[in-house]
Amino acid sequence: MSIQSTMENKLKAAFSPERLIIINESHLHAGHHHHGSDHHGAYDGTDETHFRVRIVSPNFAGMSRIDRHRAVNKLLADELKAGVHALAIEPAAPGEKTRW
């Protein structure tokens, strides 16, 4: 199973989102060097290393933006340890305005 699919399954199970979009942005980072990773040269953009998570969940109602980020980061800690280099999180509760 891909990292993206694993993340999607975990987010759906934990947050029961009304809307969930996971975007693999790894290709946008081709040519970057990943300090402290197994990529000794410039990254070619082919792996699943950079993601953007857009999620609307009733679970986020009443939570601060920081607490929402912490909850998502905690849930996806294994993926972050296993090679996800960057995770942009755009969380919202139902009824909140989003830019997407």
N, C-alpha and C positions, 0 to 999 in steps of 0.2 A: 504494500500500500504506500502511496506517495506521502510525503510529509504534509502536503497541502490537504490531502484527504483525511489524514489523521487529525490535523488541526481542526478541520471542519467538523468531524465527528465529535471531538471533544467539546468544541464550542457549542454545538447543538445540544449535546447531552447536559452540559452544565448550565447553560443560560436560556434554553428554549427561545431562541431569538425570533422576532417577527421578520427580521431581515438580516441576512448574513452574506457578505461578499468578501472573498479572500482573493487577493490579487498577488500573483507571483511576479515580483518586480526584479528578479535576479538578473535578467538580461540587461536591465538599465545600469547595472554596476560592472559590466564587462570592462576590463582594463584596470580595475581597482585592485590594490594589494590588501589582503586581509591579514592584518597584523595578528600574530598569535594563533594562526590557523594552520591547517595542513596545506594551504595554498602558498607555495614558496615563491611563485612568480605572480604575475598579474592574473587576476581572476578572469575566466573566459565567459562567465555569465550563464553556464549551462546547468548548474546545480540548483537545488531549491534552498536558497540561502537568504533571500530578502523578500519579505511579505508585507502587505498592507491588509489589515483586518478592519472591515467596516461592519459594525454590528449594532443592531437595535434590539434591546431586550428589556422586558419589564423588570428583570432582576436589577437593572441599573438605577431604577427610580429611587431617589433619595440618597444616592451615593455621589460622592465628589468625583470629579474627573480623575484625580490621583488614585482613589480607591478602585475605580473602574479599571484603570490601567494595571494596578497591582493584581486585581482578580484575574485578568486575562494573562498577565505574565506568569502568575503562580500556576495557572492551569496548563500553560504551554512551557513550563520550565524544562521538561525533558527534551522538547524539540530545540529549545534555545541552547541547551547543553550539548546536543547532538549535531549541531552544525548550522542552525538558523542564526545567521549573522546579524540581521536587522529585522525588527518587527515594529511597523508603524500601526498604531491602534487608534481607531476612530469610533469610540463607543457612544451610544446615545440611549436614552429611555424613550419609549413611545411618546409621540407628541412633541418631542424636542426637534428643533430645526437642525437639519444636517446640510452640508454643502454638496452632498452626493445623492 
